[in-house]
Amino acid sequence: MSDMITADLVDLDLSADTKQAAARALAERMVALGRVTDLEGFLADVAAREAQMPTGLDGGIGIPHCRSEHVTEPTLAFGRSTAGVDFGAADGPADLIFLIAAPAGADDAHLTILSSLARQLMNAEFTAALRSVGDAAGAAALIRGEEPAPAEDTGAVSAAASAETAPGSTGEDGGGPERPFRIVAVTSCPTGIAHTYMAAESLENAGREEGVEVVVETQGSAGFTRLDPAVIAAADGVILAHDVAVREKDRFAGKPTVDTGVKAAINRPGELIGEVRGKAARGEVTSASPGATPVERGGESGEGYGTKLRKWLMSGVSYMVPFVAAGGLLIALGFAIGGYEINKAPSVMDHFVWTQADSWAALLFQIGGVAFAFLVPVLAGYIAYGMADRPGLVPGFVGGSIALTINAGFLGGLAAGLISGAVVLAIQRVPIPKALRGIMPVVVIPLVSAAVVGFLMFVVIGKPIASAQSGMTDWLNGLSGANAVLLGALLGLMMCFDLGGPVNKVAYTFATAGIAVASPSESAMKIMAAVMAAGMVPPLAMALATTVRGRLFNAAERENGKAAWVLGASFISEGAIPFAAADPLRVIPSSMVGGAVTGALSMAFGATLRAPHGGIFVVPLIGNPLLYLVAVAAGVCVTTALVIVLKGLRKAAPGAAVQGPGGGADPSSPTPGAKQAVAA
C-alpha cells in the first residue's frame, strides 16, 4: 500500500459537486504523478464502470473504480467533500470519495491490498478517523495503515462467534448443544475490486451480530478460493450477492438460496440473512447451474418489474443472436451461389454431387435452415433460463418448439419463455419434503413445468398469439410509400439510440423475426436492410469524424476511430460506444439523426436483405446495392457533420483542459457535465 497512495493523491477540501467532476479532480492528481497516461481515456473507463452500477455506498462513501489500460500502476486517490457528492447511494451524498485505478493487467498482490481497503471501509471507526484527520499526509498514512487504526476482523467468523447459538436455531438431532445457523455466501461485482470484498465484510459482520456462521467466497479480480465442499454441505442456506455470473454455481444446488445484487449485501445484510433463514424454515430450495446468466431473480431494492423484464428478454435475445447470424448468413450464401430457387432443391441426403455448385448451395441453405429452426426455442428457453436458471430450460425449449408448431412465431416464443420461467418459479415456492428435494431439479420440475407450459401453449393462448403473429405479418406486407419510409426512420432511431443496448436489440430482433422463415416477404427483407444500414452509421461516422477533424478528439478516441472503420463496416454498432460514453450529449443525438436518414432512404430505395448480419461483406446479396450504399453514406455524412459542428461549438470548462499531442490544451477535453456514460 506504501506506493499506492501518497499525500499528493489526497484532497481534503474536494470542491466538486458532481461525481464526474470529483472523478476528474482526483484523476488529475494521478495524471500529474504519471500514474495515468490519458486523462480522458481513463475517465471514460470510470464512467463506463459507473454506468454498470452506481458506486455510492451507505455511510457517506463513494468508491468509483475501474481497470484501465491508461493506468501505469495501481493507484488510490482520496477526496473529502464538505458539501457531499451524489454517487447514487440510498442514504444520500458521499463525503469520503476513493478513486481506485488498476492497470488492465494488475497483479494479484495489489488487488488483494485494494480488497483489504474495501473491507476497512465497512469499519465505522476507520471512516470516522478519515473524517477527522487534519492533513493530507496523515490521511494517506491512515489509509496505508501506518497510523493507529481500529483493528478489523476479516476472517469469516471467529471461533467464539461460531460457537454461539443463533436465536431460534436447533440442533440437528435434538441432543447435545445447539449449533448456530450456517450460511455460505458468494460475492462478486463486475470489476472485482471493491464491492466484492465490501459485501463479504458486511455479511460477515452481520452474521457475527446475529449469531450466525457466515463463510464467504469472494470471486474478485484477485482470484478466488473455492469454499470447502464440506462447508457447503453443512450449510443451512446460501446467499449469492452478485452482479456477474457466479462461477461453479451448481455447487449450491438444493439449498435455501437468496439470489440478489452485490450492493444489497453491503446495504442490508441483516435482511438477507433473515430472508435465507425464513426460506430454510419453510423448506424452500432452489437450483443453480454453472455459468448462469447474471440476472437477479430477487433483484435489488427499488428495481422494478420493467427492469427485470428487460433483463429476462435480453437474456433470450443474446443467446438467439448467434443462431440468427450463423443461419442467416448460411442461407444468404446458399442463395448467392445457387439463386433464389435453391429453396426448392431436394434434401442433400438424397442428392448431393461434389462437383456441382448447386449441391453446395443447397447444402449451405439447408444447414442454415436447420440453424434458423432453433431461433424461437432458444429465445424461449433462455428467457426462462434468465428468470429461473437451469430448471427453466426444459419448459422454455418445449414451449418455444410448440410456438413454431402452431405458427405463433416470435411472439409465441416470447410468451412461452415468460410463462415457463413463471411456472418454474411458482413450483419452486411450494414446500417440498426433504426426501424429495434431490429429484426436484432433475425430474419433478421439468416434468410438471413442461406439461403445464405445453397445455397453455396448445390449448389456451396458442391460437390468439398465432393470430396476432399473422396480423403483424400482413401489416408488414402491406407497408408501402410514406408508411415504409417512416418505419425505416423509426428503426434507424432505435438502432442508434443505445448502440447495442436493449432498444437496439428490440429493433434488430424485430427485423430478424421477419426473415427467419424459408421464404420471407419483400417487406421483411426491406426492414432487415434498413436496420443493418442504420446500425453501420454510428461507428463509421465516428471513424470519419476522427479522420477529418482529429483535433476535436483526444488521442484515445483517434485510435478508437481507426478500429471503428472495421467495426462499422462489419455492422457492429458497439464500435461507437467509446465516443458515446465520453460525450453522449453530442454523439448519441447525432447518431440517431444519421441513422434515421439512412433507415428512411433504405426503405425509400427498396433495398432488400436476406442476411441478418455481415455489413458491407454481404452487399452482393442486397437488392439495389448501389442505392443501399448511398443510403449508408448519406447517414454517415449527416452524423459526421453534426458531431463536428456540436463539438466545435462547445466551450472548455475552466480548469478542464488537458495536454494535447502538441503540448497545448487538448480541445477534445469535455466539460465535466458532458462526461457521462451511457448504459450500452
N, C-alpha and C positions, 0 to 999 in steps of 0.2 A: 504493500500500500504506500510505501515511502515515496515512490516515484510517481504515484498515480495522482496525487493532489498536493499542491503547494499553496502558499499564501497568494500567489499571483492568480490562482484559479478560484479565489473566494471573493465574493461581493456581498458584504454585509448590509449594503444600502441599495439593493436592487430596485430600480425605479420603474421597471417595465410594468405595463398594465394589461398585457395580453400574453398568452402562452407563447405565441410566435416571437414576440419581442423579447421575452425572457430567455427563450432558447437562443436567440440571436446574440443577446448580450453576453451570455455565458460562453457561447461558441466562439465569439470574437476573442475571448481570452485564450481559448485553445489555439486559435489561429496564430495569435501573437507569440505563443511559445513553440510554434511549429508542430503542435500535436495534431492539427487538422490542416490539410493541404488545400482544400477547396471549400470555402465557407458555404456557398450556395448549394453545392452538391451534397454536403453533409446535412444542411438544414432540410433539403428535400427528403433525405433519408429519415430524418427525425419526424418530419411531417407525415411521411408515409406510414411510419410506425404508429404515430398518434391517431391516424385515420382508422387503423385497425381497432383500437380501443383506447379511450381516454386513460391517461396515466396519473390522474389525480387519485389520492387515497384519503380516506377519512383520517382526521387528526391534523389537517393542515399541511399535507405533504404532496408535492408534485415531483414525479420522478421520470421525466422524459428520457428516453434511451433508445439506442439503435446500434446495430452493427453496420459499418460503412467502410467502403474501400478508400474513403478520403481520410481515414484516421490512421495515423502512423504508429500509435501505441495506446494501450488502454489508458483512458483519462477520465477523471471525475472533476466536475466544476460544481461549486455550491453557491447558491444565492439566497439571501434572506430579505424578504419583502415586508415592508411595514403595512402597505395597503392590501396585499394579497393578490394572487394571480389565479384565475379560474382554470383549473386543469380537469374539470369535469367531475370532481368528487361530489358525493351526495351531500356532504355537510358544509360545502362552501369552498371559498378560495384557499389556496395554499400559501403559507408564508415561508416554508422551508422547501427549496427547489434544488434538486440534484439533477444535473445533466450528465449522463453516463455515455461515453463514447468508446466503443470497442472496435478494433480492426476487424475486417471481414474474416481474417484467419487467426483470431485471438487464441492464445494458448489457454489450456485448462486452468493453470495456476492463477492467472489474472482473473478469469471468470469466477473462480472459486472465491477470490477476495471480494469481487463485486457481490457475490451471493451473500457473503458474510455481512457486508454493509446493508444489504436489503433486509436481512434478519434483524440487524441492530435497529433499523428504523421502526420496528414494532415494539421497541423498548421505550416507554414513556420517559424514563429518566434521561436517556440518551438525547432524545429530541428536546427535552427541557433544557439540557445543558447547551445545546446548539442555539436555542433561542436567547440564552443569557450571556453567551460568550461575547467579549468586548472587542476583539481584534481578529483580523484575518488569519494571522499566524496561529493564534490559539484555536480557531475553528478548524483549520487544516490539521493541526496536531490532534485535536479531539477526534476527528474523523479517522485519522491514521491510527488511533489507539495509543498515542504517545502521552496523552493526558489521562489522569484518573477518570475512568468512566464506569458506570454501573456494570457489573458482570452480568452476562446473559447466559442462559442455559439453552444451548441449541440442540441438545440431544432430543431424541424422540420423546422419551418420558423417563424421569428419574426413577430409580428403584423404589424410592419412598412413594412417589405418586402411583407407580404401578401396583404397589401393594394395597393402595386404598380401595375401598369398595364403592363402586358407583351407586348413586342413590337409586334404589329400586332394582338393582341387579340381583341376580340369583345364582347360586352355584349350579354346576352342570348336573350334579347327581343328587342334590339336596343334602349331601353330607359334607362335613368339613367347612372351612371358611369360604365365604362367598368371594368370588373374584370380580374385578371391575369389568365393565362393558369394554370390548376391544374393537377398535376401528383401524383399518388400514386405509391410507389415502394416497392419491397421486395428484400432484400439482404440476401444471405446465402452462406456459404462456408463449405467444408467437416468437418473441426474441429469446426467451430463456435466460434472461439476465437478472431481472429484478422481481417481477410479480411472482414468478415460480417459487422463489425462496421466501418471500414475504408471506405468501399464502400458507406455506408449510409452517413457518413460525407461528402464525396466527392460530392455525388449527391445533398445534401442539400446546400453545399457551391456554387455549380454551379447554382443551382436554384435561390439563392439569387442574384448572379451576373447578371442573365439574366431576373430577374423579374418574375420568375415562381414559383408558390407554389409547393413545393415538400414535401410530407409526406411519411416517410419510415417506414416500418415494418421490424425490424431486427430479423431474425429467427436463433438465435445463441444458443450456449450451455447454456446460462443463461436463456433460455426460450424465449418466445415472446409474446407480447401483440398484439392481433388482431386489425387491423385498424377498426375504427368505420364504420359500413355499410353505414352510411350517407356520410362519407368522400369518400368512394369508389364510391358511386352512383353519387356524384357531380364531380368526377374526369373526366378530358378530355382525359387522357391517362394513360398507365401503363408501368412501367419499371420493368422487372423481371431480376435481376442480381444474378445468382445462379450457383453453381456447384454441388448441390444436389437438390433433388426434392423439389419444392415449396409446402409447406403444404396448403391445402384448396385452391388450385389454381383456382377452379371453381368460386370463389367469383369475379374474374376479367373478367368473360366471357362477350363478346360483346363490348369490348372497344379496341381502338387502342393500340397495345401492342408491345413493343420491348423486345425480349427474348434473353439474352446474358449471358456471364460469369461474375463472380464477379469482376475479375480484369479489365474488360472493364469499369465498373462503377468507379473504382479507377483511371484509367489512362486517360479516355476520357469521363467524364460525360457530358460535353457540347455537344458532338456529339450525345450521346444517347438522350438527351433532344430534340435536333434538329430533330432527326430521328422520335421520337414519335409525335412531333408536325406536321411533314410532313405527317405521316400516318393519323393523325386526319384530316388534311386539305384535304386529298384525300379520306377520308371515309373508310379507311382500318381498319377492325376489325378482331380479332382473337378469338378463343375459348380456354378455359382452362379446365382442369379436375383435380380432386383431386388425389394426389399421382402420378403425372405424371412422366414418365421416364425422368431422368435428362440428356436429350440430348439437346444441344444448337442448335436451328434452325438457329439463326443468327450467332452463332459461334464467337469466339474471333478473333481479328485482327491477321492475319497470319495463321489461321487454314485452312488447305487445304481441298479440296473435299474428298481426300482419307481418312483423319481422320474422317470427318463427316460420310462417307460411312461405315467405320468400326464401328462407334458408332451405326448407324442405324441397321446394320446386327447383332451386338451383342445384341441389344435390343430384336430382334426377337428370337435369339437363347436362350437367358436367360429365356424367358417365355416358350420356347418349351421344354427345357431340363426336367422339372418335368413331363411332359406328356410322354416323352421318357422313363424316369426311371420307372414311375408307370406302363405304358402299357407294356413295355418290360419285366419287372420282373413278371407281372401277366401272360403274355404269356409263359414265361420260366417255371413258376411254373405249369402251365397247362400241358406243355409237360413233366415235371418231374414226375407228378402224373399219367397222362393218356397216355404218349407215344406220338410219333410224328404223330400218326394217329388221334389225338384228334381234329385236324383242320377240320376233316370231320364229326364231331359229329353234330347232329341236334340241332336246337336252344333250349336253356334251357327253353324257353317259352312253347315249345311243349313237351319236355321230360326232366324231372328232378326227380331223385329218391334220396331222402335224404340219404339213406344208401349206395349208390354206389359211389365209388371213382371216377369213370369215369364221373359221373354227376358233381361232384365238380371240376374236372379237366376241363370239358367243360365250366363250369361257369367262372372259372378264365381266361381261354383262350378267351372267348367271351367278358368279361369285358375289358381285355387287348386290344383286337382288337378294341373296341369302343374308348378307350383312344388313341390308335395309329391313329385312323381316324382323330383326331384333330391336328396332328402334323403339316401338311402343312398349314391348315387355321390359326393356332395360329402363326406359323412362319411368314406368310404373314401379318396377322393382326397387329402384334406388331412391325414389321419393319415399316409399315405405321404409327403406333402409335408413334414410335420414331421420325419419320420425321414430322408428322403433328398433334400430340396429338390425343385427343379423336375422332375428325372427321375422322381420318384415319382408325378407326377400322372397320367400315361397309364395305367400298370398299376393305379393306385388307382381311377380312374374306371371302367376296364374291369371290374375285379373287383367294384366296387360295383354296376354295372349287371347283372352276372351274378347277384349275390346277389338282386336283385329278380326276375330271370327265373326263378330256381329256388325262389322263395318262401323264401329264407333270411333276409329282413328285416334288422333292425338288427344282429342277431348276425352274420349273414353279412357285413355291411358292416364291422363291427369287424375280423373275421378277414381280410377282403380287404385292408383298409388296412395292417394289420400285416405280412401276407405280402408285399404289394407293396413296402413300404419295405425289408423284409429282403432281398428278391430284388435290388432295385436296389443296395443297399449291398454285397451279395455280388459282383455284376457289377463294381462299381467297384474292387474289390480285385484283380481279375485284371490282371496286367501286360499292357499294350497297346503294340504298336509305335507309335512316334511318328507315323508316317504316317497311322494310323487314329484318332488322338486327336480330330481335328476333327469326325469324324462320330459319335463315341460318344454325345454327349448328344442328338443330333437323330435318328439313325437306329438305331444298334445297341441302345442301352439301351431305348428304347421298344419296339422290335420283340421283343427277347428277353424282356424282363420281362413284357410283355402276354401273350405266348404261354405263358410258364411259369405266370403267375397264372391265366390262363384255364383251362389244363389242370387245375390244382389245384382251382379252384372248381367246374368242371363234373364232374370225374371222381373226385376224391379226397375232399375234405372238404365238398362242397356238400350232399349228402344228409344226413349226420349233423347239420350245422348247421340245415338246414331242419326236421329232426325236432325238434331242441331248441327252435327258434322256435315250432313248432306246439304243443309241450308247454307252453311258457310261456304261450302264448295261452290254451290250455284251462284252465290253472291259474287265470289271472286271471278267466276267465269263470265259474269255479266258486266264486269268493270270495263269501262272504256272512256276515252276522251278526258274531260276535266276531272272526273272522279278518280281515274287511274293516276293522273298526274299528282293530285292531292295526296293519294295514298303513298305514292313514291316519296313525296316531300316529308310526310309524317314518318315513314320508315327511316328516311335519311336522318331526321332529327333524333330518333330513338337510337340509331346505331352510333351516333357521335356524342350522345349525352354523357355516358359514363364509361365509354371505351373498354368494352369487355365486361362491364358490370351487369347487374340484373336487367336494367332497361334494354341494354344492347342485346342481351341474351333472349329477351322476350321477342324482339323484332326478328332475330336470327332464327329462333325456333318456329315462329310463325311462317317464315319463308321456307324453311326446310320441310315443315309439315306438308306443304303443298306439293313438293316434288318427290316425297318419299313414297311414291307409288310407281307401278310399272309404266304407266302412260300418263304423266302429269299434263294438266291443261296448259294452254299457252299463257293464260293469266298467271298461273302459279310460277311458270318459268320467268315471266317478266318481273314478278315480285322478287324472286331469288336474284335476278340480275341487279335490280335496284339496290337490294340490301348489300350485296357484295361490293358494288361500286361505291356506295356511301361509306362502307366500313374501311375502304382503302384511303379515303381522303385525309383523315387527321394525320397519320404518320407521314404520308407523302408531303402534305403541306408543311409540316414542321421541318422535314428534311430540306424542302425548297427554301423556306424562310431562313434557316441557318446558313444556307449557301449564298443567298443574295443579300442578306443583311446580318452577317455574322456578328457585327459589333453590338447588336441588340441582345445577344445571348452570351452566357458565360462559357468557359472552356468545356465544362462537363456537358452542357447542352449541345455545343457544337459537335462533340464526339458522339453523343446520342443521335444527332441528326444524320450522321453517316450511316449508322445502323438502321435508322428509320426508313431509308430508301428501300432496303431489302424487306423490312417488315411490312411496310405499306404495300409494296408490290406483291407480297405474298398474302395479302388480306389478313394481317394481324394488327387489329386496331390498337392493341395494347402498346404498340411502339410509340404512341403519343403520350402515354401515361407520365413519363418523367417531366414533360413540358407542362402538362395539365396540373401535376402535383405542385410544381414550382410557381405557376401563375394561372390558377384556374379561372379567374375573372376575365382574362383576355383570351386564353386558349380555348376553353370549352364553348363559349358562345360563337367564336369564330368558326370552330369546327362544325358546330351544329348548322350554321348558315351554309357552309360549303357542302355539308352532307345533304341538306335539304335540296340544294340546287342540283346536285348530282342525281339524287333519287328521282326528282321530278323529271329531269332531262332523260334519264334512262327509260322511264316509263313512256315519256312522250315519243322517244325514238323507237319504241317497240323492241328493245333489246331483250333477248331471252337467254336463259342459262339453265342447264340441267345438272350441272355440278354444284355441290353446296360449298365448295372451297376451292382455293388454288390461285386466286388473284390473276395476274397477267399470264400465268402459266397455262390457264385454260381458255385464253382468248380465242384460240381456234375453234372452241366448242360453243362460242357465244353467237347468238343470232344478231346480225347487224354489228359486227365487231368494231368497225371504224367509228360509227356514231357512239358506241359504248365508250370507247376510249376518249372521245370528245367530251362526253358527259363527265368522266372521271377528271379529265384535265381542267374542265371548267370549275368544278368544285374545288380542286386543289388550288387553282389560281385565286378563287374568291377567298378561301380560308387564309392563304398566304398573305394576300393583300390586307385583310382585316387584322391579322396578327401583327404585321409590320406597322400598320397605322396606329393600332392601340398601344403597342409597346413604345413606339416613337413619341407618343403624346404624354406618356407617364412622366412624373417628376420624382426623382430620387428623394427619399425621406432623409432628413438631417441625420448625419452620422451613419447612414446605412450603406454608404459607398464602400466597395471593396476594391482591392487592387486588381486591375485588369492585366491582360497579357503584356501590355507595354509599360506597366509600372504605374499608370494613372488609374483613376477611378473607373471601375468596370460599369458601363452604362446598363448592364443587364441586372444589376442589383435591385430587386424589387423592394417596395415598401413593406414593412412588417405586416401591414394589414392585408397585403395581397399574397403573403406567403402562407397559404392554407392548402392542405392536401385534399384531394378528392378521394372518396372511398370507391376505388375502382375494382 
